[in-house]
Amino acid sequence: MVTSSSVPRLVVAAPSSGSGKTTVATGLMAALAGRGLAVSPHKVGPDYIDPGYHALATGRVGRNLDAYLCGPELIGPLFLHGARGCDIAVVEGVMGLYDGAAGEGELASTAQVAKMLRAPVVLVVDASSQSRSVAALVHGFVTWDPEVRVGGVILNKVASDRHEGLLREALDSVGVPVLGVLRRAAQVETPARHLGLVPVAERGSQAVEAVAAMAAQVAGGCDLEALVGLARGAGALGCAAWDAGEVLVSSPPPPLPVPTPGAAAPGPPLSALNGPRPQTPDGLGRIAVAGGAAFTFSYAEHAELLAAAGAEVVVFDPLRDEELPEGTGGLVIGGGFPEVYAAELSANESLRKAVAELAFSGAPVAAECAGLLYLCRELDGLPMCGVLDASARMSGRLTLGYRDAVAVTDSALAVAGTRMRGHEFHRTVVEPGAGAAPAWGMRAPERRVEGFVERGVHASYLHTHWASEPGVARRFVERCRTS
């Protein structure tokens, strides 16, 4: 009998980005699901886009495992949470196998996660420009860290049968089995743009076809039985599965925010303020979470924590819905690509006004990155919600990396002084970059203040993972109840 702590699992890694690990991981997930297995999909790092393809491949929520955002101690519990009731788990790595947070050693690397999960690694190698050298490459990755168990290699972008023969001959000397050989295949290539792959929600049937092609390629070119056998060799984990309800019970009650002088100036007179906001029968307003093609970046644990804290979570689409869900008492707007849909978001004037009315009423609003842009006065010259007296525009500069932050201002999310780790990933600029009451003070890699705390609004570029600080969700729900 397979227990949750001994679920078969393997990690799909690569020597570097661009080697094909997303194709292999997604294709393997879909191929195994096609055989009737319940597959638990996971992604190392803060990436939001790959888990969407994983979810399409498996029919289950794609989940992230990030030792920087959540801490190494939560990797095992979060993995087991996602893997409940599954026959096998596939974990897609990030960047190169040993690449992690800059200047932090192995922290947040695929290798670290593989060790914490006691999971074997399958190394996906782009063999397009090498033959015998592949043996030296694989040998180096196998011997670099003896605690990382590389159980096999999948050769990607192999040109011909002769090329395959040369590669196999070279790898015989390393003693690492070849578990698959994949030829070049245009139909599995996924389009990308300024922040990586185009999300599943934007591609519709094209994404379904791409995942099906990945599954066919992996099933035809890889030894699925050998891969499942390798996964079954993973060691048992000595930890319990993460549970949103349990972590909230064990965390102390959150103090409610203390108004900051000058930070809660009243908004303009709006008709919506003439009466109380509608609430659900238990007195707790619903929490609306932005979704749809423009807002695809969110961690599943956020909604789970909000629900465990007593909220009713309702998803809405700012591209299509002209009003907020009835009874909305709080709003969460995560990341995504509002810059791609700026015209459509701007054209939905009714919803923009509803968001502004809710924010000016003092209701809690949590906005990250894309959500920050949506709350601005304008984005690339097009009117947005006007909640923040700031403008946003596309930039040619990529802002990317982990951040060590501390809350500067009491807000609906955190008490001033709360320390959290986050991640920035955008090609936009907001001017000014911080309000009179900033959201965060960045401690690393550079010191600066960022974001806005106004009324009940907390808006920032920083993506955070609430599992690392479950009191954030609890505090947000409490504020919804009392605002």
PyMOL commands that set and color helices and strands:
alter all, ss='L'
color gray80, all
select helices_A, chain A and resi 4-6+21-34+49-58+67-70+72-83+110-117+133-144+161-172+186-188+200-203+205-221+224-231+244-250+271-274+300-308+342-347+349-360+370-375+466-468+471-482
alter helices_A, ss='H'
color red, helices_A
select strands_A, chain A and resi 9-13+39-44+63-65+88-92+121-126+150-158+178-183+192-193+196-197+286-290+313-316+328-333+365-368+378-379+382-383+391-407+419-431+440-444+448-450+452-454+457-460+463-464
alter strands_A, ss='S'
color yellow, strands_A
deselect
rebuild
show_as cartoon
